[in-house]
Amino acid sequence: MVTVESRSKSLRSCELQLDGKTSLDDVLVQISKQNKGISKHRLRLTYLKENKQVPIIEDAFFSKDDGASISGMTLYVKDLGPQISWRLVFFIEYLGPILIHSALYYLSTKSAARERFHSRRPYDPFLNQVAYILVMGHYFKREFETLFVHQFSLATMPLFNVFKNSFHYWILNGAISFGYFGYGFLLSNERVYEVLDTLRLTKLSTLIALFALAETWNFYIHVRLRVWGDQQKALGNAKKRVPINDGVFKALVAPNYTFEVWAWIFFTVIFKFNFFGVLFLTVSTTQMYLWAQKKNKKYGTRRAFLIPYIV
């Protein structure tokens, strides 16, 4: 018999009869049944260790080998509040730029809207069209990956997170669309050309090709990670994953982040170093760099983030 004490007013404490074949999901279902059928995804089960609440995330905790140690033990359950699926959160996040860019790009093609809202910078319909197509290509790819490629280790997250997570895409990336009305271009065309000439990247077709190449690699990496995850799950490593140790993964700690960053670097160059593009690139790169270093720490590796064997 195991006692489960509630850490939330919305839940009541209960006692459960467990055996050596009990899984974490079984326990959550039992607690749910004793609390008016509350969604099991709202429940976080923990145990006390050195005065700290430690989350229980693996079935092994309830395995037969551990049966003696958990018998008579006190566990704790907390209501995490309303939840939303990870897949839906990702879908909503990426939908923001699609809607915002589409709306502002469409308005920028209307002379009445330009007369009222466009900056003093000359209207550049070709640049706008190129930027819009690249943004749409990127986020439709992300939506496809969300629906058909990605697997999520957790089913849900707190509902509030959808608003917090969406800020990056709806606001920061959405702000890039102000460029369709000529805002955010701090460098003159002449100065931009000088920079590109120095980098030997004056051909727009080359930049677009590099952007497409980075996106293709990013997609490939996501597919590879999905296949690898399925293989690890089949081997029983559903919770504790090991890193891929061949090909580009030997040089880069998180190549999906790497090619994501490079894609936005090329986009920012194409969009003439627009301030809002640079801001989005900076924030995105910083966040992905921090995530990548966490992976290095987790796996005990020192792999590069952006440039193999260098950065």
ABEGO torsion letter per residue (X at the ends): XBBBBBABAABBBBBBBBBAABBAAAAAAAAAAABGGBBAAABBBBBBBGGBBBBBABAAAABAAAAAAABGBBBBBBBAEBBBBAAAAAAAAAAAAAAAAAAAAAAAABAAAAAAABBABBBBAAAAAAAAAAAAAAAAAAAAAAAAABBBABABBBAAAAAAAAAAAAAAAAAAAAAAAGBGBABBAAAAAAAAAAAGAABAAAAAAAAAAAAAAAAAAAAAAAAAAAAAAAAGAAABBBBBABEAAAABABAAAAAAAAAAAAAAAAAGGBAAAAAAAAAAAAAAAAAAAAAAAAAGBABBAABBGAX
